[in-house]
Amino acid sequence: METFTTYLSNGKSVELCPGGADKAVTHENYKEFIELLIQARLNESSRQMEWLREGVQYVIPLSVL
């Protein structure tokens, strides 16, 4: 049974919503599952991207870019 959980690229399992480990994916809610999955995967590197942005900004003002 598929639930509202996924594995991130670091191998860590996360719930896509509160109680996701207990919420089964069904034909009726699969679109919600897909949206939450996409958001989790797209946002999993947001902290690293912020660090990269700060590093670039330290060398080059963002207004120049």
N, C-alpha and C positions, 0 to 999 in steps of 0.2 A: 504494500500500500504506500503510495506517494503522499507525503505530508508537506506542509508549508515550511520546509527547511531546505537548505542547500549547503554545499561545500564551497567555500571561497578558495581563491588560488593558493592560499597558504595551507589548505587542507582542513581548516577549522570549520566545523558545522555550526550554522547559525539559523535561528528561526527568522522567517521572513515577516512575521507579525507576532504580536503577543499570543502565546499559546499555539504557535505554529506547529510544534511537534505533535500536538494532539489533533490538529485540523487536517482532515483528509482532503486531497485534491479530487474533485468530482467533475463531471461534465458541466455542472451548473456553475462552478467557481474557478474553472481552469484559467479564464482570462485574468481574474484577480491574481492568481498564482503567477502567471507569466509576467504581469506588470511588476509585482513585488520582486520577482527574480531578476528582472532586467535592472530595476533600481538598485538592488543589492550589489549586483555585479558591476554596474557602472560607477557606483559610489565607493567601492571597496578600496580604491587607490586615492581617494580625495585628500587624505592627510599627506601622502607622499607628493602629490601634485602641488599642494600648498607649500611644502618645504622647497620644492623645485622652483616655484614662483618666487619665493622669498630669496632664494640663492641668486637667481637671475637678477632680481631687483637690486640686490646688493651691488652688483657689478654694472648693470645697465638700468637706468631709470625706465620704468614701464611706459612712461609717456613717449619715449623714443620708439618703442616697439609698436 
